[in-house]
Amino acid sequence: MKFQKMDRQKHDSNKVSAIIYEADVDTFNFFFGNKEKASKKIEKLVTAGDNDLGFQRTYVVTNEENQILGVMVYSTGGEDDKFRQSKVIFKNFNIIDSLKFIMIEVLDGIFLSDLEENDYYFAIVAVEEDSRGQGIGSFIIEGGIKEARKQGCKRVVLDVDFENKAALRFYKKLGFKKFNTKSFSFFRWEKEVYNMEYLLNDD
């Protein structure tokens, strides 16, 4: 397997987008209805770049046939540019869909981890459905931690849905620890997450 930065010329953006969708099905379905609609909209952001889901922030895991098995989307503390992100969103979507993506950003800002300047944040860690149980998730985390070290980060941060007990056990096994809990509800949509950290100077 290979862990590598996404290349729009080489990697299937439709597949990347479908895997990103699977990482937060409930949120994307709430705002966009179903997998097909949501994935198409996600793909626009992936290929456009310069936003939280853009190809510049995306790594993929591929097999020998260059098929995409998993995806990681990251950001680092102190680099957030909401104005630039909003410009990309409004350039690629109608006003209604743009406002939906802005709302997702606002909600994420409420319950996702608060980042410090030297943090490396795993925004998305997802494995293609048919490839789960093969160690790909661990492979992604290991690759992401190496990238965090290369960038001189002090901490790797991620969020785990309160109901996803398997993911919580998985990240604890890899050395992540809970440092906060946040929750939020919005009409029929609600979310509660554990904020987790992995201190790079501890190992």
N, C-alpha and C positions, 0 to 999 in steps of 0.2 A: 504493500500500500504506500501511497505518497500523500503527504500533507503539504499543500502548496497554495500560494496566493491564486485567487480566481483570475483567469484570463478569458476575457469576453470572446476572443477568437477561437479558443480551444475548448472551453467548457460550456455545457448546455445551460443557458440561463433559465430556461423553462424548468429544468430539473432542479436547479438550485432553489428557485422560487417555490416549487412544490414542497421541498424539504423544509424551507423556512416557514411555510404555512403550517406544517405539521408541528412545529415547535410551540405554536400558540393558537391552536384551532379555535378555541372558544372566542377569543378576542376578534380574530379575523372573520369568523362567521357572524358574530354579533353586528359588526359594522358593514360587511360586504356580502353576506348571505350564504355563500357556499365555497367549496374549494376551488372550483373552476374560475369563478369571478375574482376571488381574493388572490389566487396565484397569478393571474394575468396582471393585476394591479401591482403586486409585489415585484413582478418581473420588470415592470417599467422603472421602478426605483433601483433595482439591482443594476440594470444596464445603463441607467442615466448617470449613476455615480454621484459623488458629492452629497451624500445623505447617509442616514444611519444604517440603511440596508444596501448601500452602494457597493459595487464590486471591489472598490479600493479597500474596503474593510472586511472582505469576505475571503475565507480560506475554504478549500475543498479537500476531501479525502477521496482519492481515486484508486481503482484497481489497475491491473496490468493492461486492461483494454480501455483505460481512461474513462471508465464509467464512474459517475459520482455516487459515492456511498454515504457521505456525510458532509455537513456544512458547519462552519463556525463563523459567526459575525462578531467583530470586536469593536471596542472603542477605548480610548484612554482618557483619564481624568484631565480636565483643563482644556480639551480640544473642541468642546461643543460649540457649534455655531448655528443657533436657531434661525437666524436670518437667512443664511445660505441654504439651509435645509428647506425652509419655507418657500424660497424661490424655486427650488427644484420641484417641490410638490405642486405648486400652482402652475408651473410651466407644463407639467405632464398630465394634469387631471382637471376635470371640470370643477366648479366651485364646491359642489356637494361632496365629491370624493376627496377633494383637498381638505375640506373641513373635517372629514372623518379621520384622515391621517393626522391632522393637527390635534384632534381630540385624543387619538391614541397616544401621541407624544405627551400631551398634558397629563393623561392618566398614568402613563409610565413614570413621569416625573414625580408623581405622588407616592407610589409604592415601591419603585425599584431602588436599588442601592444608591446611596449618596457617595459620589466618587471624590477621592482626593487626587491631587495633581499627579502623583506617581502610581496611580492605579491602572491596571489593565483589566478591562471589563468584558466578560463573555456575554454579549447580548443574546446570541443564539448559539446553542450547541444542539445539533439534531442529526439523527441517523436515518437514512432511507429505510422505510418500513420493512422491506424484505431482507435487509442486511443487519437487523438488530440481533444482539446476542453473540456477536463475533468479535467483540473487543474494540469496535470502531470508536465508541464513545471515549474509552480510555485513551485511545490513540490520538483523538482530537485534543483532549485535555493536555496530554503530554506535549503535543506540538504547540499548543497555545501557550503553555507555561514557558517553553523554550523561547518563543517569540517575545513574551513579556520580559524575560531576562535580557534578551538582545536589546530591547528598548530601554533598559535600565529601570524598569518598574520595580516597586517594592512589594506590591500586593496584587494578587489576582482575585477578582470579585465576580460573583454571579448570583442569580436569584432562582429560587426553587419554589414552585407552586406548593402551597400548604398541603394539598391533597395528593401530591405526587410522592408518596412514601418511598417508592423504589428509587427515584432520582435522589432523594435525600440520603438514603443509605449509600447509594453509589458515590456521591460526592464526599460524604464523610469517610468512606473507605479510601478515597484518593487524597485525604488530608485536609479537606475543607472544613471549616468550623462556622457555625451560626454566630452572627454578631448582632442581628436585629430581626424583628418581625414587623411587617407592615400589611395593612389591609385597606380595601376601598370597595365601595359598591356604587353602582350607577344604573338606575332603573333595574332591568333584569340581569345586568352584568355585574359580577362581583369577583373580587380576587383577593387572595391573601398569600403572601410570599414570605419565605425565609431569605434574608440577605446573608450570603456566605462568603468567607474569605480564605485565601491561602497565602500565608506570609512567605515571601520568597527568601527572606534572610533567615528563615527557621530551618532550612534544609541544606 
